[in-house]
Amino acid sequence: MFEKIQAYLSSQLDIPAEEIDRDTTFESLGVDSLDTVEMLMDLESELGVDLQLEEKISTVGELADFIESKLD
């Protein structure tokens, strides 16, 4: 899942994927709350799963873990 999010962010933000790791914060990437909502909607559509965030997620790794928990 991390690799999917990494590729998505790389594509959307036009930055090399290798610059994004599990500890990369969305803030450091310049991703605001609107960008996060759009990303979650895209991922929901692609994965066919409901991704309503119950708490703030700050890093790419936290988002990957959250999505994996919803897929189980």
N, C-alpha and C positions, 0 to 999 in steps of 0.2 A: 504494500500500500504506500509506503514511503516513496518508492520510486515513481509511482503514479502521480503523487502530489508534487514531487520534485520536478517531474517532466511538465506538469501543468503550469507550475509557477515559472519555470524556465521559459516556457512558451509565452505565457501571458506578460511576463515582465521583461522579456528579451535579455535575460542574463544566463550565463553558462550554468548548466545543471550542477556541475561540480562545486559551484560556489554556495550551494544549498545543502546543508546537512541537517540531521535530526535536531540539533540544538539551535539552528537558525531561527531567530524570532521573526514574526511577521512584521513587527515594527521596524526592524533593521532592513527589511526588504521594501519598506514604504507601503505596505499593505494596510489599508484602513478598514474600518468595520464594513463599509459598503462593498469593498473588494472581497472581503471574507464571505459576506452573504452571497455574492455572485458566484464565488468559487464553490461554496457548499451547494448551491442550487445546481451548478454544472455537475458536481460529483454525485448528487442525489439522482439526477437524471441518468447519468452514465452507469451507476451502480444499482439503481432501482431500490434504494434504501432511504428511509427518513433520517435526516441528520440534524435534529433540533439540538442545539447546544444548550446544555444545562448550566455550564460554567464557562468562564473565560479560558480560552486556549491561546497560549502565547507562542508556542514553537511548532515547527513543522512536525517534529516527532510526536508531540502531544496530539496533534490533529490525526496523524496516522494511527496512533493507538486508539483514539476515540472511534474512528471509522471502523477499525478492525473489531472493536467490541460490539459495534452495531451489526456487523456482518455475521457474528457467531450465532 
